[in-house]
Amino acid sequence: MSNLREKIKRLEKNYYYTGRDLGAVWTKDKTTFKVWAPLADSVFLRLYKTGDVEDKDALETLLMKEEEAGVYALTIDDDLHGIYYTYLVERDGEAVEACDPYARAVGVNGERAMVIDLESTNPEGWEEDMNPHVVDEITDAVIYEGHIRDLTCAPESGIFAKGKYLGLAEEDTVTFHGATSGINHMKELGITHLHILPMYDFASLDEKSDTSGYNWGYDPKNYNAPEGTYATDAYDAAARIAELKQLIKTLHDNKISVVMDVVYNHVADAAEFSFNKIVPGYFVRTDKKGGLSKGSGCGNDTASERPMVSKFIVDSVLYWATEYHIDGFRFDLAGLIDANTINEAINRVKNVRPDVIFYGEGWDMPTHTDRNVALAVQKNSDSMPEFAFFNDTVRDLLRGSVFDKKKGFVSGNFKGAGKLAKCFTGLYKWCDSPTRTVNYVSCHDNNTLHDRLRIACPEATGDEIASMNKLAAAFVFLSQGVPFIQAGEELMRSKRNPDGSFNENSYNAGDEVNAINYDVVRNEIIYNVYEYYKGLIAFRKAHRMLRLTDRYDVKRTISRLRAGMGKGLLGFKLKDKEEEMLVYFNGSAEQRLIVLPSGEWDIYIDADTASLEPLRTTKAFASIQPLSALVLKRHRKAEDR
C-alpha cells in the first residue's frame, strides 16, 4: 500500500500532462494517437478492422514513442477513419490490452476504440444548431428527467424506433388513442430541459444480444462515446454518434434543451476500466489497507482529486458540451467528486458556452481521499456558485422521507413546515441563492411520487392522491429555485411489479415496469393532474417573481404570512414594482378560510386549475380547499395586466 501511495505522489509531481490532444486526433491526411501511461515500459498501438474482440487478428502492431509527462504518441500518415484500435501496455514483464480512455467512438460493447471523422457524423444543419434557451438563467429551466426506453417503449406509444435515439427523435407522435407521446408530449407539457439518464457507453448490457435489455446505465465503461444499445446498429461506431446528435438537434428544433446525466464518481469495474488497466491504481481511491473506497455503493470511488483524473473529467465534460451541444450536466453522486474539479469543468465550459447549466447530488458520503479536499457536497455550496444541488429537504418534507413510509406535508404531516417555508424562498441552510437549489419530489431513484403517496396513505381515494400530487407540484413550481420533475409524474406514474407491489429501484426492471403509458390521460382524474402541471409550468414561466436569482431580491420580494395561518397552512406574499401575489399551500384535510388584504384579488390557481387568466375575483376572504394550493394576484383591469 505504501508503494502505491508513493507511486501516486510521484506521478502527481512529475507526470502531469497539460495538452488537450489525448486520444486519437484525426485528419484526412494523418491521425495522431496519444495515451498517458507513465508507469509503462513500452506501449504499442494495435490496429483492427472491426470493433469486435472476437476478431482477434490485428492489422498492425506499432511501437509508440514516449514523449513528455508519461505520454506515448504515434502519428500515422494515412486516412484512418473507421479503423479500430487499442493500446498494448507492457509493464514489469506483463502486457495488457486496453481501450483508449479518451475513446470518442467505440465498437460493440466498447472494447475497442475507433478513429473517427467527427464531422461526418453531424446531421444536416448541425453548424447552426444551438441551445434554444441560450439566454436564460438556471431558474428559468423546467427540468424533465427521463430514460430513453421509458419515454419511447410503451406498446401503444406511437413511436416506431422504440428504445432508440432515433425513436426519441420522432416528432408529432401520438398514441393509438390520440394522446401525445415522446417529444410531442414534452412540448405540450411545456418543459424547457430534458434530462436524459446515462447515454454514454455503459457496461451493464450486452450490445451483441437483443438490444431490448434494460438498465439505467450508472456503470460507466467509456465516458466519451455514446451507448450502443440505443443505436440502430451497435456494431457501427459512427452510427451511435450520428443518431445521438440527430436526437439532440431534433430536441433543440423543438425548443427543448438537453441535460446529460454524467457519472464520474465511479466506474462499472475498477479492474477492467481502461484508465486503470493502463495506469494501475491511479483512477480510484483506496483506503489505508489498500482496499477500494466504496462510498458510491458501487464498489469503487473515482480519485477526482488526482491531477490527471481531474483533467480527464474536465476534458470529458467540455467535449460533450462542444462536440454534442449538450446544454446541461447532472452529476451523479457529486458529493464524491472534489469541488475544484467540478468548478474547473464549469469554468472551462462556460468560457465557450455560458448557457450550460450544472447540478447534481450533493450527498455527504464516506470516501477515502489522498488528502483533505473539499468535496462537492451541499454544505460546500458557497464555494460552487455555478452549481445547483438537489434539495432533499423539499422532497422529504413534501412527500415523506425516502427512508421510511411516513407521511409528508401534502398528506398531513406538518412537522418541518417551518423548514418547508424557508425552502419556498430558495434560501435554506446550505443554500444562499435560488440558483443553487433543485426543488423536486421525485426522480428515477426510489418510489415515484404517486407510489410514495399511496404507500403513506393506503386508504386514500384516487381523487385524494391526485390532490396530494398537485399540491406537491404546486410547491415545486411556485418556489424559488430550479423545478425538476420525473418523467410521468404529471401522469401519476406508477412502477408496479408483476405481483402488484411498488418498485422503488427499477434500474433493471424492464419496460413492463418502467415504460410510460401516455394513454392514462384518458382517465379523468389523471387528465386533470396533467392539465394542472401544464398550467403550473406556464404560470411559472409568465412570472419573473417566481424565478429570482439573487438572495437580496428574494428578501425584498417575499414575506411569509403568519396571521391566521393554522396548522397545515403556509402562506406567502410576493411583491415587486409591478404586481403583488399571494401563495397558499393547504396540506390539511380541511377547507380553510383566509382573510385577504384590502382590495380585490384575482384567483389564478386553485384546487382544480392552474391558469394564466383569472378564474374569478374575490375580496376580503378566500377559501382554500383541502390538500390544495391557492394563488391570487391583486386585481388589475384586463388592459393593465
C-alpha positions in Angstrom: 0.0 0.0 0.0 2.8 2.4 0.8 4.4 1.7 -2.5 1.1 2.6 -4.3 0.8 5.9 -2.4 4.5 6.8 -3.1 3.9 5.9 -6.8 0.9 8.1 -7.0 2.7 11.0 -5.3 5.5 10.7 -7.9 3.0 10.7 -10.7 1.3 13.8 -9.4 4.6 15.6 -9.1 6.3 14.7 -12.3 3.8 13.4 -14.8 1.0 16.0 -15.3 0.2 16.5 -19.0 -1.4 19.8 -19.9 -2.1 19.0 -23.6 -5.6 18.7 -24.9 -4.8 16.1 -27.5 -5.1 12.8 -25.7 -6.8 10.1 -27.7 -6.9 9.8 -31.5 -6.9 13.1 -33.3 -8.0 12.5 -36.9 -7.3 14.5 -40.1 -7.8 13.1 -43.6 -4.0 13.0 -44.1 -3.0 11.6 -40.7 -4.0 10.5 -37.2 -2.1 11.1 -34.0 -2.6 8.8 -31.1 -1.6 9.8 -27.6 -2.1 8.0 -24.3 -0.9 8.8 -20.8 1.0 5.7 -19.5 3.7 6.9 -17.1 4.2 3.5 -15.5 4.7 1.6 -18.8 7.9 0.2 -20.0 6.6 0.3 -23.6 3.3 0.9 -25.4 2.1 -0.5 -28.7 -0.7 0.7 -30.9 -2.8 -2.2 -32.3 -5.0 -1.5 -35.3 -8.1 -3.6 -36.2 -10.6 -3.9 -39.0 -13.5 -4.3 -36.6 -14.5 -3.4 -33.1 -15.5 -6.9 -32.2 -12.9 -8.6 -29.9 -13.8 -12.0 -31.4 -12.0 -10.7 -34.5 -8.6 -11.3 -32.9 -6.3 -10.6 -35.9 -4.7 -7.1 -35.7 -3.9 -5.3 -38.9 -0.7 -3.9 -37.4 1.0 -3.6 -34.0 3.2 -0.4 -33.9 5.6 0.8 -31.2 4.7 4.2 -29.7 7.2 6.8 -28.7 7.5 8.1 -25.1 7.2 11.9 -25.0 6.7 14.4 -22.2 5.0 13.7 -18.9 4.5 10.0 -19.4 2.6 10.4 -22.7 3.2 7.9 -25.5 2.5 9.0 -29.0 2.4 7.8 -32.6 1.4 9.6 -35.9 0.3 7.6 -38.9 0.2 9.4 -42.2 -3.0 8.0 -43.7 -6.7 8.4 -43.5 -7.6 6.0 -40.7 -11.3 6.9 -40.4 -13.2 3.7 -39.5 -10.1 1.8 -38.2 -10.4 0.4 -34.7 -7.5 0.4 -32.2 -6.3 -0.5 -28.7 -3.2 0.1 -26.7 -1.0 -2.8 -25.6 0.9 -1.7 -22.5 3.9 -3.6 -21.3 4.9 -3.2 -17.6 7.1 -5.3 -15.4 7.2 -8.2 -17.9 3.5 -8.3 -18.4 1.3 -6.9 -21.2 -2.3 -5.7 -21.0 -4.5 -4.6 -23.9 -6.9 -1.7 -23.2 -9.3 0.6 -25.0 -8.4 4.3 -25.2 -9.7 6.1 -22.1 -10.3 9.1 -24.3 -12.1 7.0 -27.0 -14.6 9.1 -28.9 -16.0 6.2 -30.8 -16.2 2.6 -29.8 -17.1 -0.8 -31.3 -19.7 -3.2 -30.0 -19.5 -3.5 -26.2 -16.9 -0.8 -26.0 -13.8 -3.0 -26.1 -12.0 -1.2 -28.9 -11.9 2.5 -29.9 -12.4 3.7 -33.4 -10.7 6.5 -35.3 -13.5 8.9 -36.3 -14.0 11.8 -38.6 -16.5 13.5 -36.2 -17.7 16.0 -38.9 -19.0 13.1 -40.9 -21.4 12.3 -38.0 -23.0 15.7 -38.0 -26.7 15.9 -39.0 -27.8 18.4 -41.6 -27.9 21.9 -40.0 -25.6 21.0 -37.2 -23.4 24.0 -37.6 -26.4 26.2 -36.9 -27.7 24.1 -34.0 -27.8 25.8 -30.7 -29.3 25.7 -27.2 -32.9 27.0 -27.5 -32.7 28.5 -24.1 -29.3 30.2 -24.5 -30.0 33.4 -22.7 -32.0 32.0 -19.8 -31.0 31.8 -16.1 -30.9 28.4 -14.5 -34.1 29.3 -12.5 -35.9 29.7 -15.9 -35.4 26.0 -16.5 -38.1 23.4 -16.1 -36.2 20.1 -16.0 -37.9 16.8 -17.0 -35.9 13.6 -16.2 -36.4 10.6 -18.4 -34.8 7.4 -19.7 -34.7 6.8 -23.5 -36.6 3.5 -23.1 -39.1 4.8 -20.6 -40.0 7.7 -23.0 -40.5 5.5 -26.1 -41.2 1.9 -25.3 -44.8 1.7 -24.3 -46.5 -0.6 -26.8 -49.0 2.0 -27.8 -46.7 5.0 -27.7 -47.0 5.5 -31.5 -43.2 5.6 -31.7 -41.6 3.4 -34.3 -38.0 3.1 -33.2 -38.7 2.2 -29.6 -35.8 2.3 -27.2 -33.5 4.1 -29.7 -32.0 7.6 -30.0 -34.0 7.9 -33.3 -37.2 6.8 -31.6 -37.0 9.7 -29.1 -36.2 11.9 -32.0 -39.5 11.1 -33.7 -41.7 14.2 -33.9 -45.5 14.7 -33.7 -46.1 11.2 -32.3 -49.4 10.2 -30.7 -50.6 7.0 -29.1 -53.1 4.7 -30.8 -55.7 6.6 -28.7 -54.6 10.1 -29.7 -52.5 11.1 -26.7 -49.3 12.9 -27.3 -46.1 10.9 -26.7 -42.3 11.4 -26.7 -41.2 14.9 -27.8 -44.7 15.8 -28.7 -45.8 15.2 -25.1 -42.9 17.2 -23.7 -43.7 20.2 -25.9 -47.3 20.1 -24.9 -46.3 19.9 -21.2 -44.1 23.0 -21.6 -40.8 21.7 -20.2 -37.5 23.5 -21.2 -34.9 20.9 -20.5 -34.9 17.1 -21.0 -32.5 15.4 -18.5 -31.6 12.1 -20.1 -30.4 9.2 -17.9 -26.9 7.9 -18.9 -26.3 7.8 -22.6 -22.5 7.4 -22.5 -21.2 3.9 -23.2 -22.1 1.8 -20.1 -21.3 -1.8 -19.2 -24.5 -3.4 -17.9 -26.0 -4.5 -21.2 -24.5 -6.8 -23.9 -24.8 -4.9 -27.1 -24.4 -8.1 -29.1 -27.6 -9.6 -27.8 -31.2 -8.5 -28.3 -30.9 -4.7 -27.5 -34.2 -4.7 -25.7 -32.3 -5.2 -22.5 -33.0 -2.5 -19.8 -30.7 -0.7 -17.4 -30.4 2.9 -16.2 -26.7 2.8 -17.1 -25.0 4.1 -13.9 -22.0 1.9 -14.7 -19.6 3.8 -17.0 -17.3 2.0 -19.4 -16.3 4.6 -22.0 -17.0 8.1 -20.9 -16.7 9.9 -24.2 -18.7 7.7 -26.5 -22.5 7.1 -26.7 -24.1 3.9 -25.5 -24.7 1.3 -28.3 -28.0 -0.3 -27.2 -29.8 2.9 -28.1 -28.3 2.9 -31.6 -29.8 1.1 -34.6 -26.5 -0.8 -35.1 -24.3 -1.3 -32.0 -21.5 -2.6 -34.3 -21.3 0.7 -36.2 -19.2 3.1 -34.0 -20.2 6.1 -36.2 -24.0 5.3 -36.1 -24.4 5.8 -32.4 -22.7 9.2 -32.6 -24.7 10.4 -35.6 -28.0 9.2 -34.1 -27.4 10.8 -30.8 -26.5 14.1 -32.5 -29.7 13.8 -34.5 -31.7 13.3 -31.3 -30.1 16.4 -29.8 -30.7 18.5 -32.8 -34.3 17.4 -33.0 -34.9 18.3 -29.4 -33.3 21.7 -30.0 -35.5 22.2 -33.0 -38.5 21.6 -30.7 -37.2 24.2 -28.2 -36.0 21.5 -25.7 -32.5 21.8 -24.2 -30.6 18.6 -23.4 -29.1 17.7 -20.0 -26.7 14.8 -19.8 -26.6 12.6 -16.7 -22.8 12.0 -16.0 -21.3 9.5 -13.6 -17.7 10.5 -12.9 -17.8 9.2 -9.3 -17.2 5.5 -10.1 -16.8 3.1 -12.9 -18.5 -0.2 -13.7 -15.5 -2.4 -12.9 -12.3 -0.8 -11.5 -10.1 -3.6 -12.6 -11.4 -3.6 -16.2 -11.7 0.2 -16.7 -9.3 1.2 -19.4 -7.6 4.0 -17.4 -6.8 1.6 -14.5 -5.5 -1.0 -16.9 -3.1 1.5 -18.4 -2.1 3.2 -15.1 -3.0 0.7 -12.3 -4.4 2.2 -9.1 -4.4 5.8 -10.2 -8.0 6.4 -11.2 -9.6 5.0 -8.0 -9.4 5.8 -4.3 -8.1 3.3 -1.8 -8.4 3.0 2.0 -5.5 2.7 4.4 -5.4 -1.1 3.9 -5.3 -0.8 0.1 -8.9 -1.8 -0.5 -11.1 0.2 -2.8 -13.0 3.1 -1.3 -16.7 2.3 -1.8 -18.6 5.5 -0.8 -20.6 5.3 -4.1 -22.0 1.9 -3.1 -20.8 0.7 -6.5 -17.6 -0.9 -5.5 -15.2 1.9 -6.2 -14.8 5.7 -6.0 -13.1 7.9 -8.5 -10.0 9.7 -7.3 -11.0 13.0 -8.8 -8.6 15.0 -6.7 -5.6 13.5 -8.6 -4.5 15.8 -11.3 -4.8 13.5 -14.3 -8.2 12.2 -13.2 -9.4 15.7 -12.7 -8.2 16.6 -16.1 -9.9 13.6 -17.6 -13.3 14.6 -16.1 -12.9 18.3 -17.2 -11.9 17.3 -20.7 -14.8 14.9 -20.9 -17.4 17.5 -19.8 -16.0 20.0 -22.2 -16.0 17.5 -25.1 -19.7 16.7 -24.6 -20.7 20.4 -24.4 -18.9 21.3 -27.6 -19.0 18.2 -29.8 -22.5 17.1 -28.9 -24.0 20.6 -28.0 -25.1 19.3 -24.6 -26.8 22.1 -22.6 -26.5 20.9 -19.1 -24.9 18.3 -16.9 -26.4 16.4 -13.9 -23.6 15.0 -11.8 -24.4 11.7 -10.2 -23.2 11.5 -6.6 -21.4 14.8 -7.0 -20.5 14.6 -3.3 -17.8 12.1 -4.1 -16.1 14.5 -6.5 -13.9 17.3 -5.3 -15.3 20.8 -5.7 -12.3 22.1 -7.5 -12.7 19.6 -10.3 -16.4 20.5 -10.8 -15.6 24.2 -10.6 -12.9 23.8 -13.2 -15.3 21.9 -15.5 -17.9 24.6 -15.1 -15.3 27.3 -15.8 -13.9 25.6 -18.9 -17.3 25.0 -20.4 -18.7 28.4 -19.6 -15.7 30.1 -21.2 -17.1 28.8 -24.5 -20.8 28.2 -23.6 -22.0 30.3 -20.8 -25.6 29.0 -21.3 -24.8 25.5 -20.0 -26.3 24.6 -16.6 -24.8 22.3 -13.9 -26.5 20.5 -11.0 -26.2 17.2 -9.1 -26.4 15.2 -5.9 -24.5 16.7 -3.0 -25.0 13.9 -0.6 -22.2 13.6 2.0 -20.9 10.0 1.8 -17.9 8.3 3.3 -14.9 8.1 1.0 -11.1 7.9 1.3 -9.2 10.8 -0.3 -5.4 11.1 -0.5 -5.6 14.4 1.3 -8.1 16.7 2.9 -10.0 18.0 -0.1 -13.3 19.9 -0.3 -15.9 17.7 -1.9 -19.0 18.8 -3.9 -21.5 18.4 -1.1 -24.4 20.7 -0.1 -22.5 22.3 2.8 -19.8 23.5 0.3 -22.4 25.2 -1.9 -20.8 28.6 -1.2 -17.6 27.6 -2.9 -19.5 26.3 -6.0 -21.6 29.3 -7.1 -22.5 28.0 -10.6 -23.6 24.6 -9.3 -27.1 23.7 -8.1 -27.8 20.8 -5.6 -30.8 18.6 -5.3 -32.8 19.7 -2.3 -33.7 16.5 -0.5 -35.3 18.6 2.3 -38.0 19.7 -0.1 -38.5 16.2 -1.3 -38.7 14.6 2.1 -40.9 17.2 3.8 -43.4 17.3 1.0 -43.9 13.6 0.2 -42.2 11.9 3.1 -38.7 10.5 3.6 -37.2 8.0 1.2 -36.0 6.1 4.3 -39.4 5.3 5.8 -43.1 5.2 5.0 -44.3 8.2 7.0 -46.4 11.0 5.5 -45.2 14.4 4.3 -46.8 17.8 4.3 -49.1 17.1 1.3 -50.5 14.1 3.1 -51.0 15.6 6.5 -47.6 15.5 8.4 -46.8 19.1 9.3 -43.6 18.5 11.2 -40.9 20.6 9.5 -43.4 23.1 8.0 -41.2 25.9 9.1 -38.2 24.4 7.2 -40.5 24.0 4.2 -41.4 27.7 4.4 -37.7 28.6 4.2 -37.2 26.2 1.3 -40.0 28.1 -0.6 -37.7 31.1 -0.6 -34.8 29.2 -2.1 -32.7 30.1 0.9 -32.2 27.2 3.3 -29.1 26.4 5.4 -26.5 25.4 2.8 -28.2 27.4 0.0 -27.9 31.2 -0.1 -29.2 31.7 -3.6 -32.2 30.2 -5.5 -29.8 29.3 -8.4 -28.3 26.6 -6.2 -31.3 24.6 -5.2 -33.1 22.0 -7.4 -36.6 21.5 -6.0 -38.2 18.1 -6.6 -40.4 15.4 -5.1 -39.5 12.5 -7.4 -36.7 11.3 -9.7 -35.6 7.9 -11.1 -34.4 6.8 -7.6 -36.9 5.5 -5.0 -40.7 5.4 -5.5 -42.5 7.6 -7.9 -44.5 10.4 -6.3 -47.7 8.6 -6.8 -46.4 5.3 -5.3 -44.9 7.1 -2.3 -48.2 8.9 -1.6 -50.1 5.6 -2.0 -47.7 3.8 0.4 -48.1 6.5 3.0 -51.9 6.8 2.5 -53.2 3.3 1.5 -56.8 4.2 2.3 -56.8 7.4 0.3 -59.1 7.7 -2.7 -57.8 8.3 -6.2 -59.0 11.9 -6.0 -57.2 12.5 -2.7 -53.9 11.1 -4.1 -54.3 13.3 -7.1 -54.8 16.3 -4.9 -51.7 15.5 -2.9 -49.8 15.1 -6.2 -51.0 18.5 -7.5 -50.2 20.2 -4.1 -46.6 18.8 -4.2 -46.2 20.0 -7.8 -47.5 23.4 -6.9 -44.9 23.8 -4.2 -42.1 22.8 -6.7 -43.2 25.1 -9.4 -44.1 28.1 -7.3 -41.0 28.0 -5.1 -37.8 29.8 -5.7 -35.1 27.6 -7.3 -34.9 25.2 -10.2 -38.0 23.0 -10.7 -37.4 19.3 -11.6 -39.9 16.5 -12.2 -39.5 12.9 -13.1 -41.0 11.9 -16.5 -44.5 10.7 -15.9 -45.0 12.5 -12.6 -47.6 14.6 -14.4 -49.4 11.4 -15.4 -49.4 10.0 -11.8 -46.8 7.5 -13.0 -46.7 4.2 -11.1 -44.0 1.5 -11.2 -45.6 -1.8 -10.3 -44.0 -5.2 -10.3 -45.9 -8.2 -11.8 -47.2 -9.1 -8.3 -48.7 -5.6 -8.0 -46.1 -4.3 -5.4 -44.4 -1.0 -6.0 -40.9 -1.0 -7.4 -38.6 1.6 -5.7 -35.4 0.7 -7.6 -36.4 -0.2 -11.2 -32.8 0.2 -12.6 -33.1 -3.2 -14.4 -36.8 -4.0 -14.1 -37.5 -3.7 -17.8 -40.0 -1.9 -20.0 -43.0 -3.6 -18.3 -42.3 -1.7 -15.1 -40.7 1.4 -16.5 -42.3 2.4 -19.8 -44.5 5.5 -19.6 -48.1 4.9 -20.6 -49.2 8.2 -22.2 -52.7 6.9 -22.7 -53.6 7.2 -19.0 -54.6 10.8 -19.7 -57.9 9.2 -20.8 -58.6 8.8 -17.1 -60.4 11.9 -16.0 -58.5 12.2 -12.7 -55.1 11.9 -14.4 -56.1 14.3 -17.2 -56.9 16.9 -14.6 -53.4 16.4 -13.0 -51.7 16.6 -16.4 -53.5 19.9 -17.2 -52.7 21.2 -13.8 -48.9 20.6 -14.4 -49.2 22.3 -17.7 -50.9 25.3 -16.1 -48.3 25.5 -13.3 -45.4 25.4 -15.8 -47.0 28.2 -17.9 -47.7 30.3 -14.8 -44.1 30.0 -13.6 -42.8 31.0 -17.0 -45.0 34.0 -17.0 -43.9 35.4 -13.7 -40.4 36.6 -13.1 -41.1 36.9 -9.3 -41.2 33.0 -9.2 -37.7 32.8 -10.9 -35.5 35.1 -8.8 -31.7 34.6 -8.9 -30.5 36.8 -6.0 -30.9 36.4 -2.3 -31.4 40.1 -1.8 -34.2 40.1 -4.4 -35.8 37.2 -2.6 -35.7 39.1 0.7 -37.1 42.2 -0.9 -39.8 40.3 -2.7 -41.1 37.5 -0.4 -42.5 37.6 3.0 -44.2 34.8 5.0 -47.8 35.3 6.0 -48.3 34.2 9.6 -51.5 35.8 10.9 -54.4 33.4 10.7 -52.3 30.6 9.4 -53.5 27.5 11.2 -51.8 24.1 11.3 -51.0 22.7 7.9 -51.4 26.1 6.1 -48.5 28.0 4.7 -48.8 31.5 3.1 -46.6 33.9 1.4 -46.8 37.4 -0.2 -44.7 38.2 -3.2 -44.5 41.8 -4.3 -42.3 43.8 -6.7 -42.8 47.1 -8.5 -45.3 45.6 -11.0 -47.5 43.2 -9.1 -48.5 41.6 -5.9 -49.2 37.9 -5.4 -50.4 35.7 -2.5 -49.5 32.0 -2.5 -51.0 29.5 -0.1 -50.5 25.7 0.5 -53.1 23.8 2.5 -51.8 20.4 3.5 -54.7 19.7 5.8 -57.8 17.7 5.1 -60.0 20.7 5.9 -61.2 23.6 3.9 -59.7 26.8 5.2 -60.9 30.4 5.1 -58.3 33.1 4.8 -58.5 36.8 5.3 -57.2 38.8 2.4 -55.5 42.2 2.4 -57.8 45.1 1.3 -58.9 45.4 -2.3 -59.9 42.9 -5.0 -57.9 39.8 -5.8 -57.9 37.6 -8.9 -57.6 33.8 -8.3 -55.3 32.1 -10.9 -54.6 28.8 -9.2 -56.9 26.7 -7.0 -57.5 23.1 -6.2 -58.6 22.2 -9.8 -57.0 24.6 -12.2 -53.8 26.5 -12.8 -54.3 29.3 -15.3 -52.7 32.3 -16.9 -56.1 34.1 -16.9 -58.1 34.9 -13.7 -60.5 32.2 -12.7 -62.6 34.5 -10.6 -62.3 37.7 -8.5 -62.8 37.9 -4.7 -62.2 40.3 -1.9 -62.0 40.2 1.9 -62.0 36.4 2.1 -61.0 33.4 0.1 -61.5 29.7 0.8 -58.8 27.1 0.1 -59.8 23.6 -0.5 -58.2 20.6 1.4 -54.9 19.4 0.0 -54.5 22.3 -2.4 -52.7 25.4 -3.4 -54.3 28.9 -3.9 -52.6 31.7 -5.8 -54.1 35.2 -6.1 -52.9 38.4 -7.6 -54.0 41.9 -6.8 -56.7 42.8 -9.3 -55.9 44.9 -12.3 -58.0 45.8 -15.2 -57.5 43.5 -18.2 -55.9 46.2 -20.2 -53.3 46.7 -17.5 -52.3 43.1 -17.0 
